[in-house]
């Protein structure tokens, strides 16, 4: 006998627990409300600004100053290594183009 499928409507925000707007389908997983989403995006903005500053700083530096010459030295054994094996070209999707992992989300 098959296992019963348990689906939950997820009508509450995953972060603050506030009621979400009504939808005609069951949400497959918990979502966050617009207020929590804006807070999450504002946190990412600071990280993005730091990333841009670091890219600008590193673009003006030479590879010796960055220490790149020691960082990316390839192993001499790897140069001579031959990669054996079979490449599988079968897709991981089923008839309706749903990934197998997404298909089993209820488990």
Buried (B, 14 or more C-beta within 10 A) or exposed (E): EEEEEEEEEBBBBEBEEEEBEEEEEEBEEEBBBEEBEEEEEEEEEEEEEEEEEEEEEEEEEEEEEEEEEEEEEEEEEEEEEEEEEEEEEEEEEEEEEEEEEEEEEEE
